[in-house]
Amino acid sequence: MSGIFLKIVNGEIPSYKIAENDHYYAFLDINPLAMGHTLVIPKLEIDYLFDLDDDLLAGMMVFSKKIGLAIEKHVSCKRIGMAVLGLEVPHAHIHLIPINSESDISFSKPKLKLSKEQFEELAEKIRKELS
């Protein structure tokens, strides 16, 4: 039985995809802390980030950098914060979150409520920054 992120990668569950390649998949978090909050995952279902082999982990960081820079071009922020928690979903993932202060990356903050149209428009604008 595959987990929720693998179902997203396989298209069994819809997502607001930002980018993908042979090894990684990036999509908007549906419970975002900020506009542009994106998750980056390896396509292999491995629970813990530090269980990824070195090449897969290094590649994930490079892929995340490209996504983060694209988000930064569209979403007004001082930086793209990066967080790895890994407790809520048993699939390694990185949160890329536009921030203006350290408190912006607090997962205890209320999440934004966006419409399907807002998610689609945001994903499209970030994807355009990648090309």
OpenMM code with the backbone's topology and positions (N, CA, C; nanometers):
from openmm import Vec3, app, unit

residues = "MET SER GLY ILE PHE LEU LYS ILE VAL ASN GLY GLU ILE PRO SER TYR LYS ILE ALA GLU ASN ASP HIS TYR TYR ALA PHE LEU ASP ILE ASN PRO LEU ALA MET GLY HIS THR LEU VAL ILE PRO LYS LEU GLU ILE ASP TYR LEU PHE ASP LEU ASP ASP ASP LEU LEU ALA GLY MET MET VAL PHE SER LYS LYS ILE GLY LEU ALA ILE GLU LYS HIS VAL SER CYS LYS ARG ILE GLY MET ALA VAL LEU GLY LEU GLU VAL PRO HIS ALA HIS ILE HIS LEU ILE PRO ILE ASN SER GLU SER ASP ILE SER PHE SER LYS PRO LYS LEU LYS LEU SER LYS GLU GLN PHE GLU GLU LEU ALA GLU LYS ILE ARG LYS GLU LEU SER".split()
positions = [
    Vec3(0.0854, -0.1185, 0.0000),
    Vec3(0.0000, 0.0000, 0.0000),
    Vec3(0.0893, 0.1239, 0.0000),
    Vec3(0.0601, 0.2153, -0.0903),
    Vec3(0.1437, 0.3345, -0.0997),
    Vec3(0.0833, 0.4499, -0.0203),
    Vec3(0.1717, 0.5366, 0.0267),
    Vec3(0.1314, 0.6519, 0.1058),
    Vec3(0.0752, 0.7638, 0.0204),
    Vec3(0.0284, 0.8671, 0.0879),
    Vec3(-0.0381, 0.9794, 0.0210),
    Vec3(0.0532, 1.0495, -0.0804),
    Vec3(0.1806, 1.0690, -0.0473),
    Vec3(0.2692, 1.1397, -0.1409),
    Vec3(0.2965, 1.0563, -0.2655),
    Vec3(0.3093, 0.9243, -0.2498),
    Vec3(0.3290, 0.8395, -0.3667),
    Vec3(0.2034, 0.8407, -0.4539),
    Vec3(0.0865, 0.8466, -0.3915),
    Vec3(-0.0384, 0.8568, -0.4682),
    Vec3(-0.0441, 0.9893, -0.5447),
    Vec3(0.0110, 1.0954, -0.4858),
    Vec3(0.0181, 1.2242, -0.5565),
    Vec3(0.1120, 1.2122, -0.6763),
    Vec3(0.2296, 1.1559, -0.6556),
    Vec3(0.3266, 1.1368, -0.7644),
    Vec3(0.2658, 1.0553, -0.8773),
    Vec3(0.1912, 0.9510, -0.8425),
    Vec3(0.1313, 0.8611, -0.9428),
    Vec3(0.0028, 0.9154, -1.0034),
    Vec3(-0.0413, 1.0347, -0.9600),
    Vec3(-0.1613, 1.0947, -1.0161),
    Vec3(-0.2912, 1.0374, -0.9625),
    Vec3(-0.2842, 0.9560, -0.8571),
    Vec3(-0.4052, 0.8984, -0.7981),
    Vec3(-0.4779, 1.0002, -0.7104),
    Vec3(-0.4034, 1.0973, -0.6597),
    Vec3(-0.4595, 1.2075, -0.5814),
    Vec3(-0.4143, 1.3351, -0.6514),
    Vec3(-0.5049, 1.4289, -0.6789),
    Vec3(-0.4643, 1.5518, -0.7477),
    Vec3(-0.3745, 1.6394, -0.6609),
    Vec3(-0.2899, 1.7168, -0.7276),
    Vec3(-0.2038, 1.8122, -0.6574),
    Vec3(-0.1854, 1.9344, -0.7462),
    Vec3(-0.1353, 2.0401, -0.6849),
    Vec3(-0.1029, 2.1625, -0.7591),
    Vec3(0.0466, 2.1564, -0.7870),
    Vec3(0.0792, 2.0809, -0.8935),
    Vec3(0.2188, 2.0522, -0.9267),
    Vec3(0.2926, 2.1784, -0.9698),
    Vec3(0.4137, 2.1909, -0.9169),
    Vec3(0.5040, 2.2981, -0.9585),
    Vec3(0.6031, 2.2439, -1.0606),
    Vec3(0.6640, 2.1299, -1.0299),
    Vec3(0.7635, 2.0713, -1.1203),
    Vec3(0.7878, 1.9271, -1.0819),
    Vec3(0.8451, 1.8533, -1.1779),
    Vec3(0.8909, 1.7185, -1.1490),
    Vec3(0.9985, 1.6806, -1.2483),
    Vec3(1.0798, 1.5851, -1.2093),
    Vec3(1.1732, 1.5224, -1.3011),
    Vec3(1.1709, 1.3729, -1.2699),
    Vec3(1.2704, 1.2992, -1.3131),
    Vec3(1.2696, 1.1541, -1.2912),
    Vec3(1.2744, 1.1159, -1.1433),
    Vec3(1.3299, 1.2038, -1.0592),
    Vec3(1.3552, 1.1664, -0.9205),
    Vec3(1.2750, 1.2431, -0.8154),
    Vec3(1.2248, 1.3626, -0.8508),
    Vec3(1.1625, 1.4501, -0.7509),
    Vec3(1.0325, 1.5098, -0.8032),
    Vec3(0.9517, 1.5531, -0.7077),
    Vec3(0.8203, 1.6117, -0.7394),
    Vec3(0.7988, 1.7275, -0.6428),
    Vec3(0.7546, 1.8424, -0.6932),
    Vec3(0.7253, 1.9593, -0.6100),
    Vec3(0.5815, 2.0018, -0.6336),
    Vec3(0.5113, 2.0310, -0.5235),
    Vec3(0.3707, 2.0702, -0.5332),
    Vec3(0.3351, 2.1626, -0.4173),
    Vec3(0.2326, 2.2445, -0.4385),
    Vec3(0.1884, 2.3363, -0.3341),
    Vec3(0.1308, 2.2598, -0.2164),
    Vec3(0.1663, 2.3029, -0.0958),
    Vec3(0.1087, 2.2472, 0.0261),
    Vec3(-0.0371, 2.2915, 0.0327),
    Vec3(-0.1293, 2.1987, 0.0572),
    Vec3(-0.2717, 2.2364, 0.0603),
    Vec3(-0.3125, 2.3001, 0.1927),
    Vec3(-0.2232, 2.2996, 0.2905),
    Vec3(-0.2445, 2.3701, 0.4171),
    Vec3(-0.1266, 2.4648, 0.4398),
    Vec3(-0.1153, 2.5668, 0.3548),
    Vec3(0.0066, 2.6482, 0.3546),
    Vec3(0.0181, 2.7469, 0.4715),
    Vec3(0.1421, 2.7675, 0.5124),
    Vec3(0.1723, 2.8722, 0.6102),
    Vec3(0.1792, 3.0085, 0.5407),
    Vec3(0.2092, 3.0074, 0.4104),
    Vec3(0.2221, 3.1311, 0.3327),
    Vec3(0.1905, 3.1004, 0.1870),
    Vec3(0.1577, 3.2040, 0.1123),
    Vec3(0.1398, 3.1882, -0.0323),
    Vec3(0.2698, 3.1330, -0.0895),
    Vec3(0.2596, 3.0272, -0.1691),
    Vec3(0.3777, 2.9685, -0.2310),
    Vec3(0.4409, 2.8541, -0.1530),
    Vec3(0.3889, 2.8225, -0.0339),
    Vec3(0.4417, 2.7120, 0.0478),
    Vec3(0.4360, 2.5842, -0.0360),
    Vec3(0.5526, 2.5274, -0.0615),
    Vec3(0.5662, 2.4144, -0.1522),
    Vec3(0.6357, 2.2976, -0.0834),
    Vec3(0.5959, 2.1774, -0.1190),
    Vec3(0.6614, 2.0563, -0.0707),
    Vec3(0.7442, 1.9961, -0.1840),
    Vec3(0.8633, 1.9515, -0.1504),
    Vec3(0.9501, 1.8817, -0.2453),
    Vec3(0.9730, 1.7420, -0.1895),
    Vec3(0.9482, 1.6412, -0.2722),
    Vec3(0.9620, 1.5030, -0.2280),
    Vec3(1.0436, 1.4226, -0.3299),
    Vec3(1.1106, 1.3177, -0.2822),
    Vec3(1.1676, 1.2227, -0.3778),
    Vec3(1.0537, 1.1328, -0.4271),
    Vec3(1.0649, 1.0848, -0.5481),
    Vec3(0.9610, 0.9954, -0.5995),
    Vec3(0.9680, 0.8579, -0.5343),
    Vec3(1.0811, 0.8238, -0.4773),
    Vec3(1.0915, 0.7001, -0.3992),
    Vec3(1.0301, 0.7232, -0.2626),
    Vec3(0.9524, 0.6291, -0.2172),
    Vec3(0.8887, 0.6426, -0.0862),
    Vec3(0.9859, 0.5963, 0.0222),
    Vec3(1.0581, 0.6930, 0.0767),
    Vec3(1.1523, 0.6688, 0.1860),
    Vec3(1.1086, 0.7596, 0.2999),
    Vec3(1.0900, 0.7027, 0.4175),
    Vec3(1.0294, 0.7733, 0.5301),
    Vec3(1.1091, 0.8938, 0.5782),
    Vec3(1.2371, 0.8785, 0.5996),
    Vec3(1.3164, 0.9780, 0.6713),
    Vec3(1.4210, 1.0400, 0.5794),
    Vec3(1.4286, 1.1709, 0.5791),
    Vec3(1.5207, 1.2424, 0.4902),
    Vec3(1.6624, 1.1878, 0.5006),
    Vec3(1.7076, 1.1595, 0.6222),
    Vec3(1.8450, 1.1134, 0.6398),
    Vec3(1.8637, 0.9658, 0.6061),
    Vec3(1.7557, 0.8983, 0.5635),
    Vec3(1.7684, 0.7627, 0.5099),
    Vec3(1.7891, 0.7641, 0.3587),
    Vec3(1.7752, 0.8817, 0.2947),
    Vec3(1.8021, 0.8921, 0.1511),
    Vec3(1.9511, 0.8704, 0.1285),
    Vec3(1.9858, 0.8062, 0.0166),
    Vec3(2.1292, 0.7948, -0.0100),
    Vec3(2.1827, 0.9333, -0.0451),
    Vec3(2.3137, 0.9491, -0.0362),
    Vec3(2.3746, 1.0817, -0.0496),
    Vec3(2.3417, 1.1491, -0.1821),
    Vec3(2.3433, 1.0730, -0.2918),
    Vec3(2.3150, 1.1326, -0.4225),
    Vec3(2.1705, 1.1798, -0.4326),
    Vec3(2.0779, 1.1007, -0.3798),
    Vec3(1.9364, 1.1388, -0.3846),
    Vec3(1.9119, 1.2624, -0.2974),
    Vec3(1.9735, 1.2665, -0.1802),
    Vec3(1.9591, 1.3826, -0.0917),
    Vec3(2.0202, 1.5075, -0.1547),
    Vec3(2.1390, 1.4953, -0.2116),
    Vec3(2.2047, 1.6111, -0.2754),
    Vec3(2.1217, 1.6609, -0.3933),
    Vec3(2.0700, 1.5683, -0.4737),
    Vec3(1.9869, 1.6063, -0.5873),
    Vec3(1.8581, 1.6742, -0.5440),
    Vec3(1.8038, 1.6288, -0.4323),
    Vec3(1.6804, 1.6889, -0.3796),
    Vec3(1.7051, 1.8338, -0.3374),
    Vec3(1.8222, 1.8597, -0.2812),
    Vec3(1.8558, 1.9958, -0.2414),
    Vec3(1.8721, 2.0864, -0.3639),
    Vec3(1.9359, 2.0374, -0.4674),
    Vec3(1.9536, 2.1156, -0.5908),
    Vec3(1.8171, 2.1421, -0.6556),
    Vec3(1.7310, 2.0399, -0.6602),
    Vec3(1.5957, 2.0549, -0.7147),
    Vec3(1.5180, 2.1572, -0.6313),
    Vec3(1.5301, 2.1491, -0.4986),
    Vec3(1.4618, 2.2438, -0.4089),
    Vec3(1.5086, 2.3862, -0.4322),
    Vec3(1.6372, 2.4037, -0.4584),
    Vec3(1.6918, 2.5374, -0.4842),
    Vec3(1.6238, 2.6000, -0.6061),
    Vec3(1.6094, 2.5237, -0.7132),
    Vec3(1.5435, 2.5754, -0.8350),
    Vec3(1.3990, 2.6156, -0.8053),
    Vec3(1.3295, 2.5324, -0.7292),
    Vec3(1.1901, 2.5614, -0.6952),
    Vec3(1.1832, 2.6852, -0.6067),
    Vec3(1.2700, 2.6911, -0.5054),
    Vec3(1.2727, 2.8052, -0.4144),
    Vec3(1.2982, 2.9361, -0.4870),
    Vec3(1.3919, 2.9357, -0.5810),
    Vec3(1.4213, 3.0575, -0.6568),
    Vec3(1.3029, 3.0992, -0.7437),
    Vec3(1.2298, 3.0026, -0.7969),
    Vec3(1.1099, 3.0328, -0.8764),
    Vec3(1.0002, 3.0918, -0.7878),
    Vec3(0.9825, 3.0352, -0.6690),
    Vec3(0.8816, 3.0887, -0.5755),
    Vec3(0.9164, 3.2328, -0.5405),
    Vec3(1.0435, 3.2564, -0.5123),
    Vec3(1.0911, 3.3891, -0.4719),
    Vec3(1.0654, 3.4959, -0.5789),
    Vec3(1.0679, 3.4558, -0.7042),
    Vec3(1.0432, 3.5505, -0.8141),
    Vec3(0.8972, 3.5941, -0.8187),
    Vec3(0.8085, 3.5095, -0.7682),
    Vec3(0.6652, 3.5405, -0.7762),
    Vec3(0.6052, 3.5879, -0.6437),
    Vec3(0.6548, 3.5374, -0.5328),
    Vec3(0.5979, 3.5698, -0.4019),
    Vec3(0.6907, 3.6678, -0.3311),
    Vec3(0.6368, 3.7788, -0.2887),
    Vec3(0.7173, 3.8798, -0.2204),
    Vec3(0.7578, 3.8289, -0.0821),
    Vec3(0.8893, 3.8162, -0.0604),
    Vec3(0.9406, 3.7681, 0.0687),
    Vec3(1.0893, 3.8007, 0.0793),
    Vec3(1.1417, 3.7960, 0.2004),
    Vec3(1.2850, 3.8185, 0.2202),
    Vec3(1.3664, 3.6953, 0.1835),
    Vec3(1.3120, 3.5788, 0.2140),
    Vec3(1.3809, 3.4527, 0.1888),
    Vec3(1.2788, 3.3413, 0.1680),
    Vec3(1.3314, 3.2294, 0.1208),
    Vec3(1.2543, 3.1058, 0.1220),
    Vec3(1.3114, 3.0232, 0.2365),
    Vec3(1.2295, 3.0036, 0.3390),
    Vec3(1.2706, 2.9203, 0.4504),
    Vec3(1.2540, 2.7745, 0.4137),
    Vec3(1.3360, 2.6922, 0.4748),
    Vec3(1.3301, 2.5491, 0.4479),
    Vec3(1.3117, 2.4764, 0.5808),
    Vec3(1.2170, 2.3845, 0.5831),
    Vec3(1.1933, 2.3081, 0.7050),
    Vec3(1.1775, 2.1605, 0.6709),
    Vec3(1.2296, 2.0781, 0.7585),
    Vec3(1.2130, 1.9341, 0.7480),
    Vec3(1.1622, 1.8868, 0.8827),
    Vec3(1.0404, 1.8375, 0.8850),
    Vec3(0.9843, 1.7843, 1.0080),
    Vec3(0.9721, 1.6330, 0.9962),
    Vec3(0.8931, 1.5915, 0.9000),
    Vec3(0.8860, 1.4503, 0.8688),
    Vec3(0.8095, 1.3628, 0.9655),
    Vec3(0.7293, 1.4212, 1.0496),
    Vec3(0.6539, 1.3392, 1.1440),
    Vec3(0.5120, 1.3101, 1.0959),
    Vec3(0.4544, 1.4016, 1.0195),
    Vec3(0.3131, 1.3883, 0.9827),
    Vec3(0.2881, 1.2954, 0.8642),
    Vec3(0.3849, 1.2795, 0.7747),
    Vec3(0.3702, 1.1912, 0.6586),
    Vec3(0.4975, 1.1076, 0.6489),
    Vec3(0.4846, 0.9748, 0.6420),
    Vec3(0.6035, 0.8902, 0.6371),
    Vec3(0.6669, 0.8836, 0.4981),
    Vec3(0.7056, 0.9995, 0.4470),
    Vec3(0.7708, 1.0109, 0.3164),
    Vec3(0.8579, 1.1361, 0.3262),
    Vec3(0.9871, 1.1212, 0.3051),
    Vec3(1.0797, 1.2341, 0.3167),
    Vec3(1.0282, 1.3531, 0.2355),
    Vec3(1.0327, 1.4720, 0.2946),
    Vec3(0.9900, 1.5916, 0.2225),
    Vec3(1.0502, 1.7165, 0.2844),
    Vec3(1.0621, 1.8177, 0.2009),
    Vec3(1.1140, 1.9478, 0.2404),
    Vec3(1.0043, 2.0507, 0.2187),
    Vec3(0.9820, 2.1345, 0.3188),
    Vec3(0.8896, 2.2477, 0.3053),
    Vec3(0.9704, 2.3683, 0.2591),
    Vec3(0.9259, 2.4333, 0.1519),
    Vec3(0.9833, 2.5605, 0.1066),
    Vec3(0.8778, 2.6667, 0.1342),
    Vec3(0.9106, 2.7608, 0.2235),
    Vec3(0.8102, 2.8553, 0.2720),
    Vec3(0.8609, 2.9994, 0.2586),
    Vec3(0.7901, 3.0828, 0.1824),
    Vec3(0.8280, 3.2238, 0.1762),
    Vec3(0.8169, 3.2871, 0.3151),
    Vec3(0.9232, 3.3548, 0.3591),
    Vec3(0.9227, 3.4141, 0.4937),
    Vec3(0.9772, 3.5572, 0.4908),
    Vec3(0.9302, 3.6347, 0.5860),
    Vec3(0.9832, 3.7687, 0.6111),
    Vec3(1.0401, 3.7799, 0.7519),
    Vec3(1.0080, 3.6828, 0.8370),
    Vec3(1.0639, 3.6754, 0.9719),
    Vec3(1.0684, 3.5287, 1.0132),
    Vec3(1.1462, 3.4980, 1.1160),
    Vec3(1.1575, 3.3597, 1.1609),
    Vec3(1.0239, 3.3030, 1.2078),
    Vec3(0.9385, 3.3877, 1.2643),
    Vec3(0.8090, 3.3380, 1.3131),
    Vec3(0.7169, 3.2939, 1.1988),
    Vec3(0.7471, 3.3338, 1.0754),
    Vec3(0.6646, 3.2945, 0.9606),
    Vec3(0.6707, 3.1447, 0.9333),
    Vec3(0.7701, 3.0764, 0.9883),
    Vec3(0.7871, 2.9347, 0.9608),
    Vec3(0.7362, 2.8474, 1.0756),
    Vec3(0.6588, 2.9064, 1.1646),
    Vec3(0.6022, 2.8323, 1.2779),
    Vec3(0.4819, 2.7506, 1.2320),
    Vec3(0.4916, 2.6194, 1.2486),
    Vec3(0.3840, 2.5313, 1.2044),
    Vec3(0.2636, 2.5342, 1.2988),
    Vec3(0.2741, 2.6073, 1.4087),
    Vec3(0.1588, 2.6212, 1.4979),
    Vec3(0.0697, 2.7383, 1.4561),
    Vec3(0.1163, 2.8175, 1.3585),
    Vec3(0.0361, 2.9286, 1.3069),
    Vec3(-0.0855, 2.8766, 1.2308),
    Vec3(-0.1921, 2.9564, 1.2250),
    Vec3(-0.3073, 2.9173, 1.1414),
    Vec3(-0.2649, 2.9066, 0.9949),
    Vec3(-0.3204, 2.8103, 0.9262),
    Vec3(-0.2886, 2.7897, 0.7851),
    Vec3(-0.3781, 2.8791, 0.6991),
    Vec3(-0.3269, 2.9142, 0.5816),
    Vec3(-0.4059, 2.9935, 0.4875),
    Vec3(-0.5158, 2.9061, 0.4281),
    Vec3(-0.6264, 2.9666, 0.3964),
    Vec3(-0.7348, 2.8972, 0.3270),
    Vec3(-0.7428, 2.9559, 0.1857),
    Vec3(-0.7048, 2.8767, 0.0879),
    Vec3(-0.7065, 2.9224, -0.0513),
    Vec3(-0.8087, 2.8424, -0.1310),
    Vec3(-0.8664, 2.9068, -0.2311),
    Vec3(-0.9609, 2.8370, -0.3195),
    Vec3(-0.8831, 2.7557, -0.4226),
    Vec3(-0.9516, 2.6636, -0.4858),
    Vec3(-0.8920, 2.5841, -0.5932),
    Vec3(-0.8345, 2.6768, -0.7005),
    Vec3(-0.9067, 2.7820, -0.7318),
    Vec3(-0.8622, 2.8773, -0.8334),
    Vec3(-0.7353, 2.9501, -0.7893),
    Vec3(-0.7284, 2.9878, -0.6615),
    Vec3(-0.6081, 3.0547, -0.6107),
    Vec3(-0.4879, 2.9615, -0.6166),
    Vec3(-0.5074, 2.8348, -0.5780),
    Vec3(-0.3989, 2.7372, -0.5860),
    Vec3(-0.3531, 2.7193, -0.7310),
    Vec3(-0.4483, 2.7034, -0.8228),
    Vec3(-0.4149, 2.6810, -0.9637),
    Vec3(-0.3387, 2.7996, -1.0216),
    Vec3(-0.3849, 2.9212, -0.9916),
    Vec3(-0.3195, 3.0415, -1.0427),
    Vec3(-0.1775, 3.0546, -0.9862),
    Vec3(-0.1623, 3.0292, -0.8585),
    Vec3(-0.0319, 3.0369, -0.7941),
    Vec3(0.0646, 2.9339, -0.8523),
    Vec3(0.0197, 2.8108, -0.8667),
    Vec3(0.1034, 2.7051, -0.9236),
    Vec3(0.1475, 2.7419, -1.0651),
    Vec3(0.0558, 2.7934, -1.1446),
    Vec3(0.0871, 2.8333, -1.2817),
    Vec3(0.1936, 2.9440, -1.2844),
    Vec3(0.1786, 3.0433, -1.1987),
    Vec3(0.2748, 3.1546, -1.1956),
    Vec3(0.4129, 3.1081, -1.1517),
    Vec3(0.4198, 3.0186, -1.0560),
    Vec3(0.5504, 2.9682, -1.0122),
    Vec3(0.6119, 2.8808, -1.1216),
    Vec3(0.5305, 2.7970, -1.1869),
    Vec3(0.5808, 2.7131, -1.2966),
    Vec3(0.6416, 2.7987, -1.4071),
    Vec3(0.5775, 2.9130, -1.4370),
    Vec3(0.6286, 3.0012, -1.5432),
    Vec3(0.7673, 3.0555, -1.5072),
    Vec3(0.7927, 3.0743, -1.3779),
    Vec3(0.9236, 3.1251, -1.3347),
    Vec3(1.0342, 3.0209, -1.3543),
    Vec3(0.9961, 2.8949, -1.3680),
    Vec3(1.0949, 2.7885, -1.3878),
    Vec3(1.1435, 2.7827, -1.5317),
    Vec3(1.0628, 2.8333, -1.6262),
    Vec3(1.1019, 2.8193, -1.7668),
    Vec3(1.1973, 2.9260, -1.8131),
] * unit.nanometer
topology = app.Topology()
chain = topology.addChain("A")
for resn in residues:
    res = topology.addResidue(resn, chain)
    for name in ("N", "CA", "C"):
        topology.addAtom(name, app.Element.getBySymbol(name[0]), res)
